[in-house]
Amino acid sequence: MFFFIFIFIAWIGKPVNAACLLELSPPRVVVRFGDSLSANCTSLSDQIEGMGWESPYGGVDLTQGVTSLPFKIDSVPEWEIGPMCYTNSRDGDQCTKLLPVTVYKMPDSVSLKNLRTVEEGQQFAIECDVVNVAPARNLSIVWHRGNKNLSSQTFDESSPSPVSKSSVLTLTAHRDDDGAEIWCEAKLNLWPQEQGPPPVRSEAHTLTVLYPPTFISASDETLDFPAGKSMTLNCNATGNPLPSYHWQFPQAAQETYKNQNENYPILTRPFEFPGVYTCNASNTQGTVTKYFTVSESPYPPAFIDPLNETLELSAGEKMALNCNATGNPLPSYHWQFPQAAQETYKNQGVSHPIVTRPFEFPGVYTCTASNTQGTVTKYFTVNKPPGIGPRAIVGIVIAVLVICIFVGICCKYKR
């Protein structure tokens, strides 16, 4: 119709005025398909005879004697319309102005495809499908992971009617993405920010990334265990699937610790056996091993037997003086003998913890046990067995004489 009017006016020789003084309110319209549309056209000139709206829907015939004329469509039935306001001036000129109208439709659905479990380092693609949206030339598909925008895609589409569009996001799987939510949304860029209908969002997909175990703390550890106190060996590891654990103990500890928490990532106990404790963390993606080298904490010597001892010499029999002591590092020993025994026993086992021999000399035998943490001393008092003194000898002689006299008297009497 607009083309017909233009030809008609050109045919009758009445030119269209290039300097149109028309104002449209609003200057452009964005309307949802099927909704109502309204606008108003106002002439800023007082030299017009009338005005009208040319449109296949809601057109208004030439109206005389007005400078403002409304236009309305109750339900927009087409995807592309171009209402035009026109005025006829008294000098025969015509002024026209087109009202820009964008008819839109939000998508029927937005969904994700190609969802699957991936392995770390693997490249994978997820597809976002947007169904029946218009106009696609104003469509943006935006990808999100957590609170981060990953990418956005627009489309070069000329059709004003609804079409379906897809966007493909290609990523490389990383363990940090495991458990993250990813989604896409479709929005029409037709309004200033924060205006218009909200974007249509897909359901969120939780990414599952498989990756081998990694220890949370350092891969190998060296520890000192204090005697009698508990210590913790931490083999905790991350991984997907969650790792399983297996421990191997030093040979000396295997019988004591067998079947004790071997499948747990953390062992806590008073460790009695130094050595290398090995932990394996495994899942379907691999196995890692952690070594714990456990050593005793240094501590000063302590005697196993009582601190001091008193013993009696047994003639001709060997006797043991036991100076054995615990300590870390292992203690060294030094003996000191009584003055009378020093020449006889010099350099004989003076650095051993136990001295065994037939001792001939009474007195105090001293043993010192030493390491880097301290020194302790043990005293052995060696005594002679009880002897026969002078008085006892006199008594024995008198007793013998008495017996002899008695025997002599008895023999004489018998004769």
C-alpha positions in Angstrom: 0.0 0.0 0.0 2.9 2.4 0.9 4.5 1.7 -2.5 1.2 2.3 -4.2 0.7 5.7 -2.5 4.2 6.7 -3.2 3.7 5.9 -7.0 0.3 7.6 -6.9 1.7 10.8 -5.4 4.7 10.8 -7.8 2.3 10.2 -10.7 0.1 13.2 -9.8 3.2 15.3 -9.5 3.0 16.1 -5.7 6.5 15.7 -4.2 7.3 14.2 -0.8 8.8 16.9 1.5 12.3 15.9 2.5 12.1 18.1 5.6 9.4 16.3 7.6 8.4 17.7 10.9 6.9 14.5 12.3 7.5 13.1 15.8 6.7 9.5 16.7 6.2 8.4 20.3 7.7 6.0 21.1 10.3 6.4 18.3 10.7 2.6 18.0 8.6 -0.3 19.2 9.6 -3.8 20.4 6.5 -6.0 20.8 6.0 -9.6 21.5 4.2 -11.6 18.8 0.5 -11.5 19.5 0.6 -8.6 22.0 -0.9 -5.1 21.3 1.0 -2.2 19.8 0.3 1.5 20.1 2.1 4.7 19.1 1.3 8.3 18.4 2.3 10.6 15.5 2.6 14.3 16.0 3.2 17.0 13.4 5.3 19.9 14.4 4.0 22.0 11.5 0.8 24.0 11.4 0.6 23.9 7.6 -1.1 20.6 7.3 -4.6 19.7 6.1 -4.7 16.2 7.7 -2.7 13.1 8.6 -3.1 9.3 8.7 -1.4 5.9 9.3 -0.6 3.6 6.5 -0.4 -0.1 7.6 -2.0 -3.4 6.6 -3.0 -3.8 10.2 -4.5 -1.0 12.2 -4.2 1.6 9.5 -5.9 5.0 10.0 -7.4 6.9 7.1 -6.5 10.5 6.3 -8.0 12.6 9.1 -8.6 16.3 8.5 -7.8 19.1 11.0 -5.6 17.2 13.4 -1.9 17.5 14.3 -1.6 14.3 16.4 -3.0 10.9 15.5 -2.7 7.6 17.5 -2.0 4.2 16.0 -2.9 0.8 17.6 -2.9 -2.9 16.8 -4.7 -5.1 19.3 -2.7 -8.2 18.5 0.4 -8.2 16.3 -0.2 -11.0 13.7 3.0 -10.8 11.6 6.7 -11.0 12.2 7.5 -8.0 10.0 5.3 -4.8 9.9 6.1 -1.2 9.1 3.4 1.3 10.1 3.9 4.7 8.5 2.6 8.1 9.6 1.9 10.7 6.9 0.7 14.3 6.6 -0.7 16.3 3.7 0.3 19.9 3.7 -1.7 22.8 2.3 0.7 23.4 -0.5 0.3 19.8 -1.7 3.4 18.3 -0.2 3.3 15.0 1.7 5.5 14.1 4.8 6.0 10.5 5.9 7.8 8.8 8.7 8.2 5.0 9.3 7.7 3.5 12.8 10.4 0.9 13.4 8.8 -2.2 14.9 10.6 -5.4 16.0 8.4 -8.4 16.7 10.0 -10.9 19.1 9.4 -14.3 20.6 11.4 -15.8 23.4 12.5 -19.4 22.8 10.3 -22.4 23.6 13.2 -24.1 25.3 16.9 -23.9 25.9 18.7 -27.2 26.7 22.1 -28.9 26.8 23.2 -31.9 24.8 26.3 -34.3 24.7 26.6 -34.5 28.5 29.0 -37.1 29.7 31.7 -38.0 32.2 35.2 -36.9 31.0 38.8 -37.7 32.0 41.3 -35.0 32.9 43.1 -33.6 29.9 40.4 -34.8 27.5 38.8 -32.3 25.1 35.0 -32.4 25.0 32.1 -30.4 23.5 28.7 -29.5 24.9 25.9 -28.2 22.7 23.2 -25.6 23.7 20.0 -25.8 21.7 17.6 -22.8 21.5 14.2 -23.7 19.9 11.9 -21.2 18.1 13.3 -17.7 18.8 12.8 -14.5 16.9 14.5 -12.4 15.7 17.6 -14.6 15.7 19.8 -11.7 14.5 19.3 -10.2 18.0 20.0 -13.5 19.8 23.0 -14.2 22.0 23.8 -17.6 23.5 25.9 -17.1 26.6 27.9 -19.9 28.3 28.5 -20.0 32.1 30.6 -22.1 34.5 29.9 -21.3 38.1 29.9 -17.5 38.4 32.1 -17.1 35.3 31.0 -16.2 31.8 32.9 -18.5 29.4 31.8 -17.2 26.0 29.0 -15.7 24.0 27.8 -16.3 20.4 25.6 -14.2 18.1 24.0 -15.1 14.7 23.8 -13.6 11.3 20.2 -14.3 10.5 18.0 -12.3 8.2 14.7 -14.0 8.8 12.4 -12.1 11.2 10.3 -15.2 12.0 11.2 -17.9 14.6 14.1 -20.2 14.0 16.2 -22.7 16.1 19.8 -22.1 16.8 22.7 -24.0 18.5 26.0 -23.1 20.1 28.8 -25.6 20.8 31.3 -25.0 23.6 34.6 -26.9 23.5 36.6 -27.4 26.7 39.6 -29.3 28.0 38.7 -31.2 31.2 40.7 -30.2 34.3 40.3 -31.6 37.8 39.4 -28.1 39.1 36.2 -28.3 37.0 35.0 -31.5 38.7 31.7 -30.6 40.4 31.4 -27.3 38.7 28.0 -26.3 37.2 27.8 -25.3 33.5 24.8 -23.9 31.7 23.8 -21.7 28.8 21.2 -19.0 28.4 19.5 -17.3 25.4 18.8 -13.6 25.5 17.5 -11.1 22.9 19.5 -7.9 22.7 16.5 -5.6 22.0 16.4 -3.5 25.1 18.7 -1.4 27.3 20.4 -3.4 30.0 18.2 -4.7 32.8 15.1 -4.1 30.6 12.9 -6.6 28.7 12.2 -10.2 29.6 14.8 -12.2 31.4 17.1 -14.6 29.5 15.9 -18.2 29.1 18.3 -20.5 30.9 19.0 -24.2 30.5 19.2 -26.6 33.4 22.7 -26.7 35.0 24.9 -29.7 34.3 27.4 -30.7 37.0 30.7 -31.6 35.4 32.2 -34.9 36.4 36.0 -35.1 35.7 37.9 -38.2 36.5 41.5 -37.7 37.6 44.2 -39.8 39.4 45.0 -39.4 43.1 47.2 -36.6 44.3 48.5 -36.3 47.8 47.3 -33.3 49.8 50.6 -33.0 51.7 54.1 -33.6 50.5 54.7 -36.9 48.7 57.3 -38.2 51.1 57.8 -37.4 54.8 60.5 -38.0 57.4 59.3 -38.1 61.0 60.7 -38.7 64.5 58.4 -40.5 66.9 58.6 -39.7 70.6 58.7 -42.8 72.7 55.3 -43.8 74.1 53.4 -41.0 72.3 51.0 -41.3 69.4 51.9 -40.0 65.9 49.9 -39.5 62.8 50.8 -40.6 59.2 48.6 -38.7 56.8 48.2 -40.3 53.4 45.1 -38.3 52.4 44.7 -37.8 48.6 42.2 -36.2 46.3 41.0 -38.0 43.2 37.9 -39.0 41.3 36.8 -41.6 41.9 37.7 -41.3 45.6 41.0 -43.2 46.2 41.3 -46.4 48.2 44.3 -46.9 50.4 46.7 -49.7 51.3 49.6 -49.6 53.8 52.7 -51.6 54.0 54.6 -51.7 57.3 58.3 -52.4 58.1 59.1 -56.1 58.6 59.4 -55.7 62.4 55.9 -54.1 62.6 53.9 -56.3 60.2 52.8 -58.8 62.8 51.8 -56.2 65.3 49.9 -54.0 62.9 48.4 -56.5 60.5 44.8 -55.7 59.5 44.8 -52.6 61.6 43.2 -49.7 59.6 45.1 -50.7 56.4 42.3 -49.1 54.3 42.3 -45.8 56.0 44.2 -42.7 54.7 45.4 -41.7 58.2 47.1 -43.8 60.8 47.3 -42.5 64.4 49.0 -44.7 67.0 52.1 -44.9 69.3 54.6 -46.3 66.8 57.0 -48.8 68.3 59.0 -49.7 65.2 61.2 -47.4 63.1 61.4 -47.9 59.4 59.7 -47.0 56.1 55.9 -47.1 56.1 54.4 -47.1 52.6 51.0 -45.9 51.6 49.4 -46.5 48.1 46.4 -44.4 47.0 44.6 -45.8 44.0 41.6 -45.3 41.8 40.6 -46.2 38.2 42.8 -43.4 36.9 46.1 -44.4 38.5 48.1 -45.1 41.7 50.5 -42.9 43.7 52.8 -43.9 46.5 53.9 -42.0 49.6 56.8 -43.0 51.9 57.0 -42.2 55.6 60.5 -42.7 57.0 59.9 -43.1 60.8 62.8 -42.7 63.2 62.9 -42.7 67.0 63.3 -39.3 68.5 66.7 -38.9 70.3 66.5 -39.5 74.0 69.1 -40.0 76.8 70.2 -43.4 78.1 68.2 -45.2 80.7 69.3 -48.4 82.5 67.2 -51.5 82.0 68.0 -52.9 85.5 67.9 -51.0 88.8 70.2 -48.1 89.1 72.6 -49.5 91.6 73.4 -53.1 92.6 75.2 -54.9 95.5 76.7 -58.3 94.9 78.9 -60.8 96.7 82.0 -62.5 95.3 81.8 -66.2 94.8 85.2 -67.8 94.9 86.2 -69.2 91.5 82.7 -68.5 89.9 82.0 -66.0 87.2 79.7 -63.0 87.9 78.0 -60.6 85.5 77.7 -56.9 85.9 74.8 -55.8 83.7 75.0 -52.1 82.7 72.6 -52.4 79.6 70.7 -49.2 78.8 68.3 -48.0 76.2 68.8 -44.7 74.3 68.8 -43.0 70.9 71.5 -42.9 69.6 72.6 -46.2 71.2 74.7 -45.5 74.2 78.4 -46.2 74.5 79.8 -47.6 77.7 82.8 -47.0 80.0 83.8 -49.0 83.1 85.9 -47.9 86.0 87.3 -50.7 88.3 88.4 -50.5 91.9 92.1 -49.5 92.3 93.2 -53.0 93.1 91.6 -54.4 90.0 92.6 -51.8 87.5 95.9 -53.3 86.5 94.4 -56.8 86.2 91.3 -55.8 84.2 92.7 -52.9 82.1 91.4 -52.9 78.5 89.2 -56.0 79.2 85.7 -55.2 77.9 85.6 -51.7 79.3 83.3 -50.6 76.4 80.8 -53.4 76.7 77.5 -53.1 78.6 77.9 -56.4 80.4 81.1 -57.5 82.1 81.3 -61.2 82.9 84.3 -62.8 84.7 85.4 -64.4 88.0 85.9 -61.2 90.0 88.8 -61.3 92.5 88.7 -57.8 93.9 85.9 -56.4 96.0 85.0 -52.7 95.7 82.8 -50.4 93.6 82.7 -51.0 89.9 81.3 -48.0 88.0 79.6 -48.1 84.6 78.8 -44.9 82.5 76.3 -45.1 79.6 76.5 -42.0 77.3 75.0 -40.7 74.0 74.5 -37.2 72.5 71.4 -36.7 74.8 73.1 -37.4 78.1 75.0 -39.6 80.5 73.9 -41.9 83.3 76.0 -43.8 85.8 75.5 -47.2 87.6 77.4 -48.5 90.6 78.1 -52.1 91.4 79.3 -52.7 95.0 81.1 -56.1 95.0 81.7 -57.5 98.5 83.7 -60.5 99.8 81.7 -63.3 101.4 81.8 -63.2 105.3 85.3 -64.5 106.7 86.7 -66.0 110.0 88.1 -63.4 112.4 90.8 -63.8 115.2 88.3 -64.2 118.0 86.5 -66.9 116.1 89.9 -68.8 115.7 90.6 -68.6 119.5 87.2 -69.9 120.2 87.7 -72.8 117.8 91.1 -73.7 119.4 89.6 -73.7 122.9 86.8 -75.8 121.7 89.2 -78.3 120.1 91.3 -78.4 123.3 88.2 -79.0 125.4 87.2 -81.9 123.1 90.6 -83.4 123.3 90.8 -83.2 127.1 87.4 -84.7 127.3 88.3 -87.5 124.9 91.6 -88.2 126.9 89.7 -88.5 130.2 87.2 -90.8 128.8 89.9 -93.1 127.4 91.8 -93.2 130.7 88.6 -94.1 132.7 88.0 -97.1 130.4 91.4 -98.6 131.1 
